[in-house]
């Protein structure tokens, strides 16, 4: 029986790579994001290769939109077996001068949406006493402090705390619900172009040394899911 996996932020970057890998590994993949046109393009690309995914337009800045996502998942797919919280936004938004709108968006997507998705999945699993696995995609920025990235780094530090807190909360399930976190280093994607608002700046950073690719992170996700399944 195919396992149901929700991958947030599947329209680009790491999330897109994870969607592709899990679909090719036989998961029934649901993915969500605001850029539904890109998700539909990905669906058609995979369909031409013999794989199927289910894109759902979702604004992860809105709890109501996330609630609608889970209502649709429950109606069409039942409960989730896997949740990969891959969606993230980042802006060069200094604490001393930036617009609070940018801070709010990073906190909403990177922290609050991740927490809501995790809560909704856990509620369903606990109601039915089912097994499941949450994989949070963090960053090395969640373990170190740089410059002019205070709120973004704060969101990734939060993911680290949330992952560990969830593990402790879920100890009574005796491994029925697992939580893992991956903290990649520099990974080539559209993230840095958006962060610096400059493709030239992003390319300059990538030219300094070999960055990771989204597929490397997808490999790590699949390794975690396939390895820990042995202990279910």
N, C-alpha and C positions, 0 to 999 in steps of 0.2 A: 504494500500500500504506500502510495506517495505521501510524503510529509508536506504539510503546509508551512511555507516560510514567507514572512513579511520582511521585505527589505525597504527601509525608508530611504528617500533620496536617490532613487534608482535612475534618474535621468542623466547623470554625468558622473565622471570621476570614479572614486572608490565604490560608491553605491552601484553604479552601472556595472562595473566589473564583477561585483558580488552577485548581482542578478544573473548575469550571463553564466557564471560558474555554477551556481546552484541549479539553474535551469538545465544545464548540460549534465549535471550529476543526478537528475531525476526528481528534483524537488518540484512541487507545485508552488511556483513563485508568484506572490502578490507584491507589487511595488507601488509606491505612492510618491507624489510630489506635486508642485504647482505647475511644472512645465509638462502638461499632459501631452502636448504635441511630440516632445522628445520621447516620452514613454511609449506613445503609440508607434513612433518610428522604430524604437527598440523592439517592440512586440512584433512588428512586421519583419524586421531583420532576423529575429530568432525563429519566427514562423517559417521563413524561407529555408531555414536549416533543420527544420523538423522539431522545434521546441516551442513550448507555449508558456506565456506569462500573462498575468492579469494586472494591467495598470489601473490605478484608481486616482483620480485627481483629488489632491488633498492639500490644504494650506496648513502646514505644521505650526504656524504661528497662532492658529485658532483652535481652542479646545473643542468647540462645536464641530469644526471640520474633522478633527481626529475622532470624535465620538461617532460621526457619520461613517467614517472609514471602518470603524470596528463593527458598527451595526451591519454594514454591507458584508464584511468578512464573515460575521456570525451567520448571516442569512444564506450566503452563497457557498461558504467553505467550512463552516463549523468553527472549531477552535484552531489556534495556531500551535504548531510544534516548535517552530523556530521564529525568533524575532531578531533581526539584525538592525540595530539603530545606527545607520550609516549617515543619515542626513546631518549636515552641518553647514553653517555659514560663518564667514570670518571677514572682518574689515579692519584695516589699519585705522584704529579709532582711539587716539590717545586719551587717557583719563583726564588730562588737564584742558582739553580743548574740543573734544569731539561732540557731535550731536548725540543726545541720549536715545534718539530713534534707532541708531545703529546698535547701541548697547542692548536695547530692548529686543531687537530682532535676534541678535546672537543668543541672548538668554532664553528667548522663547523657543527657538529651534533646537539649540544645542543642549539645553538643560530641561526645560519644562516639557517639550514634546517627547523627548526621550523618556522622561519619567511617566508621563501619561500613557504612552504606548506600553511601557513595561507594566504599569499597574493594570491596564485593561487585559493584557494577556494573562497576567498572574491570576486575576479574578476568575477568568474562564477556566484556567487549568485547575485552580483550587475547587471550583464548583463541581467539576467532573472528576477530580482526583487523577488528572492526566499528567504525563511527563512533558517537559519542555525545556528549551534552552534559549537564553537571552545572550546575545553577543553585542557589546557596546564598542563602537569604533571611536577611540579617543585620539590621542596624539602625544608625541613627546612634549608638546606644549603643555600637557597636563602634568608634567613632572619637573618643569624648569621655568625660570622667569627670564624673559627677554626684555625688549624695549618697545614701547608704543603699541603693545598688544595686550594690555592689562585685562580688559574684559574678555577678549577671546580666550586668553590663557586661563582666566578665572572659570570660564565655562568648561574647559577641558580638565582643570583640576576638579571641578564639580563632578564630571563624569567618573573620575577615579574614585571619589568619595561615594558617589551613588552606587557604583558597581560593588564596592566593598560593603556598603551598608545593606544592599540587597542580599548579598551572600549571607550576611549574618541574620537578616530577617527570615531568610528561607532555610536556615539550618533545620527547622522542624520538619521540612519536607524530606529530609534524609537523602538529598540528591535527586529527588523527583524533578525539581526545577533548578536548573543550573544557570550560573551567570559567569560569563567570561568577558575579558576586555582585551582589546588590541590597541597598542599605542604606536602607530607608525611614525617613522621619521619623514623627511622630505619626500613627498610623493607627487609625481607629475600629474597635474590635472588642471581643470579650469579654476581651481580654488585660488591659486596665487595671482592669476590675472585679475580675478575679482577683488582679492584682498588689497592689492596695490593699485587697482584700477589702471593697470598697464601690462599689456602683453610683453612689451620690451623688457620691463623689470623682471617679470616671471622668467623669461628666457635667459636673462642674465644670471639669475640664481641657479637655474638648472645647468648652466654651462660650467659652473664651478666644480661640480662633481656629479657622479651618476646618481640621479634620483631613483627612488622606487617607482614602480608602475602599479596602477590599480590592480592588475592581475596578481601581483605579489601579495597584496592584502587579501584578495579573494582566495588565494591558495591557503593563507593562514586561517581564514574563516572555515574553509572546508576541512582543513586538517583538524581544527578544534572539534567541529561537529562530528566528524567521522571517528576521531580518536576517543572522545568521551562517550560516544554511543556504546562502546564496549563495556562501560561500567554502569549502564542503565539497568 
